């Protein structure tokens, strides 16, 4: 999938999430509480918590709400006890789907996930059926433009620990596009901070699961997939949904 299309897909996903801000904040709170409960409230020693907080900030979650989630997660005697669990499955045209969840009731969550798949033309897969198709990586998008010194960007990123720096692809006359920087998950924040210190504009940054290969979908199949993804993401227990489909822009208007 071309770099231009990758960024278009990410941008559309962010726009759809922005429309569900309350649900996104709830998921961020749950992730913060789970991370704080497991590793403590100190972000200097709890990288999972730091990433959860960074994601909450990216979703424009208020600082006091973030702090309440940290306090609740790290406080003694909290009643919520979330566990991490993953689900795998297939969508239209055999698209691979990987789901990260935080739940306090495994039976409820797996039943809800199965229902979402069955109602939207998908199938739940066995453990390991699609997970091998994805690699966990830090991914940073840096806005491209004439003012960006490409040599400087590459030098800063590589020296900070980036594994790969990919130039923008696609038609630059349509939109400038983005540079894509890939890192080990533990190095993502370090690389991001180095890029920001070099006055480079970060369009997006996260630890994510990146598919090794992509599946091209027509608009109809892509619309069906987006409805399945929406059904999964509407579940409070589901934190992230990953897939390996390249989705045409027009499908977002139809879903």
C-alpha positions as CSV (number, residue, x, y, z in Angstrom):
1,X,0.0,0.0,0.0
2,X,1.5,3.3,-1.0
3,X,2.5,5.8,1.6
4,X,0.0,8.3,0.4
5,X,-2.9,5.8,0.7
6,X,-1.6,4.7,4.2
7,X,-1.9,8.2,5.5
8,X,-5.3,8.7,3.9
9,X,-6.5,5.6,5.6
10,X,-5.1,6.8,9.0
11,X,-6.6,10.3,8.5
12,X,-10.0,8.9,7.8
13,X,-9.8,6.6,10.8
14,X,-8.9,9.5,13.0
15,X,-11.8,11.5,11.7
16,X,-14.3,8.7,12.4
17,X,-12.9,8.3,15.9
18,X,-13.3,12.0,16.5
19,X,-17.0,11.7,16.0
20,X,-17.1,9.2,18.9
21,X,-15.0,11.2,21.3
22,X,-16.8,10.1,24.5
23,X,-16.2,6.5,23.7
24,X,-12.6,7.1,22.8
25,X,-12.0,8.8,26.1
26,X,-13.6,5.9,27.9
27,X,-11.2,3.5,26.2
28,X,-8.3,5.7,27.0
29,X,-9.3,5.8,30.6
30,X,-9.5,2.1,30.8
31,X,-6.1,1.7,29.2
32,X,-4.6,4.1,31.6
33,X,-6.1,2.4,34.6
34,X,-5.0,-1.0,33.5
35,X,-1.5,0.2,32.9
36,X,-1.2,2.0,36.2
37,X,-2.6,-1.0,38.1
38,X,-0.1,-3.3,36.5
39,X,3.0,-1.2,36.6
40,X,2.4,1.7,38.9
41,X,1.8,5.4,38.4
42,X,5.4,6.5,37.5
43,X,5.7,7.0,33.8
44,X,9.5,7.0,34.0
45,X,9.4,3.3,34.9
46,X,6.0,2.3,33.3
47,X,6.3,2.7,29.6
48,X,2.9,1.2,28.9
49,X,1.3,3.9,31.1
50,X,3.3,6.6,29.3
51,X,2.0,5.4,25.9
52,X,-1.5,5.2,27.2
53,X,-1.3,8.8,28.5
54,X,0.2,10.0,25.2
55,X,-2.7,8.4,23.3
56,X,-5.2,10.1,25.6
57,X,-3.5,13.4,25.0
58,X,-3.7,12.8,21.3
59,X,-7.4,12.3,21.7
60,X,-7.6,15.7,23.5
61,X,-8.6,14.1,26.8
62,X,-8.4,16.7,29.6
63,X,-5.4,16.5,32.0
64,X,-7.6,16.2,35.1
65,X,-9.5,13.2,33.5
66,X,-6.2,11.6,32.7
67,X,-4.9,12.1,36.2
68,X,-8.1,10.6,37.7
69,X,-7.6,7.5,35.6
70,X,-4.0,7.2,36.8
71,X,-5.1,7.7,40.4
72,X,-7.9,5.2,40.1
73,X,-5.7,2.6,38.5
74,X,-2.8,2.9,40.9
75,X,-5.0,3.2,44.1
76,X,-5.5,0.2,46.4
77,X,-8.8,-1.6,46.4
78,X,-10.0,-0.6,43.0
79,X,-12.9,-2.8,41.9
80,X,-12.0,-2.8,38.1
81,X,-9.7,-5.6,37.2
82,X,-9.1,-5.6,33.5
83,X,-7.1,-8.2,31.5
84,X,-5.7,-7.9,28.1
85,X,-7.0,-10.3,25.5
86,X,-6.7,-10.5,21.7
87,X,-9.2,-11.8,19.1
88,X,-8.6,-12.7,15.5
89,X,-10.8,-13.0,12.5
90,X,-11.7,-12.4,8.9
91,X,-13.7,-9.8,7.2
92,X,-15.0,-9.4,3.6
93,X,-12.7,-10.8,0.9
94,X,-10.6,-12.6,3.6
95,X,-9.3,-9.4,5.2
96,X,-7.3,-10.2,8.3
97,X,-8.6,-8.5,11.5
98,X,-6.8,-8.3,14.8
99,X,-8.5,-7.0,17.9
100,X,-6.9,-5.8,21.2
101,X,-9.3,-5.7,24.2
102,X,-9.3,-4.9,27.9
103,X,-12.1,-6.7,29.7
104,X,-13.3,-7.6,33.2
105,X,-15.6,-10.4,31.7
106,X,-14.1,-12.6,29.0
107,X,-17.3,-14.4,28.3
108,X,-19.2,-11.2,27.7
109,X,-16.5,-9.8,25.4
110,X,-16.0,-12.9,23.3
111,X,-19.8,-13.2,22.8
112,X,-20.0,-9.6,21.7
113,X,-17.1,-9.9,19.3
114,X,-18.6,-13.0,17.8
115,X,-21.9,-11.3,17.3
116,X,-20.3,-8.3,15.6
117,X,-18.5,-10.6,13.2
118,X,-21.6,-12.7,12.4
119,X,-23.8,-9.7,11.9
120,X,-21.4,-8.0,9.5
121,X,-20.2,-10.7,7.2
122,X,-17.1,-11.8,9.1
123,X,-15.8,-14.8,11.0
124,X,-13.9,-15.2,14.2
125,X,-10.7,-17.1,13.7
126,X,-8.6,-19.4,15.9
127,X,-5.7,-17.9,18.0
128,X,-2.8,-17.4,15.7
129,X,-4.8,-17.5,12.5
130,X,-4.0,-13.9,11.5
131,X,-1.7,-12.5,14.2
132,X,1.4,-13.7,12.4
133,X,0.5,-11.3,9.5
134,X,1.1,-8.2,11.8
135,X,4.2,-6.7,13.3
136,X,4.1,-4.4,16.4
137,X,5.9,-1.2,15.6
138,X,6.1,2.4,16.5
139,X,4.9,4.5,13.6
140,X,5.4,8.2,13.2
141,X,4.1,10.3,10.4
142,X,6.0,13.6,9.7
143,X,4.3,16.2,7.5
144,X,6.1,16.6,4.1
145,X,6.6,19.9,2.4
146,X,9.2,22.0,0.7
147,X,10.4,23.3,4.0
148,X,11.4,19.8,5.2
149,X,15.1,19.1,5.0
150,X,15.0,15.4,3.9
151,X,18.6,14.7,4.9
152,X,18.0,16.3,8.3
153,X,14.9,14.3,8.9
154,X,16.5,11.0,8.0
155,X,19.6,11.8,10.1
156,X,17.6,12.8,13.2
157,X,15.3,9.8,12.9
158,X,18.1,7.2,12.4
159,X,20.3,8.6,15.1
160,X,17.4,8.6,17.6
161,X,16.8,4.9,16.9
162,X,14.4,4.6,14.0
163,X,14.5,1.4,12.0
164,X,13.2,2.8,8.7
165,X,12.4,6.1,7.1
166,X,10.0,6.0,4.1
167,X,9.5,9.0,1.9
168,X,6.0,10.2,0.8
169,X,4.4,8.4,-2.1
170,X,1.6,9.3,-4.3
171,X,0.7,12.4,-6.2
172,X,2.3,15.3,-4.4
173,X,0.1,17.7,-6.4
174,X,-2.9,16.2,-4.6
175,X,-1.5,16.7,-1.1
176,X,2.0,16.9,0.3
177,X,1.7,13.5,2.0
178,X,3.8,12.4,4.9
179,X,7.1,10.7,5.8
180,X,6.7,7.4,7.6
181,X,9.2,6.5,10.3
182,X,9.1,3.0,11.8
183,X,10.6,2.1,15.2
184,X,10.8,-0.6,17.7
185,X,7.8,0.0,20.1
186,X,10.0,1.0,23.0
187,X,11.8,3.6,20.9
188,X,8.8,5.4,19.5
189,X,8.6,8.2,22.0
190,X,12.4,8.8,21.9
191,X,12.3,9.2,18.1
192,X,9.2,11.4,18.2
193,X,10.8,13.7,20.8
194,X,14.0,13.9,18.7
195,X,11.9,14.9,15.6
196,X,10.0,17.5,17.5
197,X,13.2,18.9,18.9
198,X,14.4,19.3,15.3
199,X,11.2,21.4,14.6
200,X,9.6,18.7,12.4
201,X,5.8,18.6,12.5
202,X,4.4,15.3,13.7
203,X,1.1,14.4,12.0
204,X,0.5,11.2,14.0
205,X,2.5,8.9,16.2
206,X,1.5,5.6,17.9
207,X,2.5,2.1,18.7
208,X,0.4,0.0,16.3
209,X,0.3,-3.4,14.5
210,X,1.3,-3.1,10.9
211,X,0.3,-5.8,8.4
212,X,3.0,-7.4,6.3
213,X,0.7,-7.5,3.2
214,X,-2.4,-5.6,2.1
215,X,-5.6,-6.6,0.5
216,X,-7.2,-4.3,-2.1
217,X,-10.9,-3.9,-1.7
218,X,-13.5,-2.3,-4.0
219,X,-15.8,0.3,-2.5
220,X,-18.6,-2.2,-1.7
221,X,-16.4,-4.7,0.2
222,X,-14.6,-1.8,1.9
223,X,-17.9,-0.3,3.1
224,X,-18.9,-3.7,4.6
225,X,-15.5,-3.9,6.3
226,X,-15.9,-0.5,7.8
227,X,-19.3,-1.4,9.2
228,X,-17.7,-4.4,10.9
229,X,-14.9,-2.3,12.3
230,X,-17.4,0.2,13.6
231,X,-19.4,-2.6,15.3
232,X,-16.3,-3.9,17.0
233,X,-15.0,-0.4,18.0
234,X,-18.4,0.4,19.5
235,X,-17.8,-2.3,22.1
236,X,-16.5,-0.7,25.2
237,X,-14.1,-3.7,25.8
238,X,-12.4,-3.3,22.4
239,X,-9.4,-1.0,22.5
240,X,-8.0,-1.3,19.0
241,X,-9.0,-2.9,15.7
242,X,-6.3,-3.6,13.1
243,X,-6.8,-4.9,9.5
244,X,-4.8,-5.3,6.3
245,X,-7.3,-3.7,3.9
246,X,-6.5,-0.8,1.6
247,X,-9.8,1.2,1.6
248,X,-10.8,3.5,-1.2
249,X,-11.8,7.0,-0.1
250,X,-15.4,6.7,-1.3
251,X,-16.1,3.8,1.1
252,X,-15.7,6.1,4.1
253,X,-18.6,8.2,2.8
254,X,-20.9,5.2,2.5
255,X,-20.1,3.4,5.8
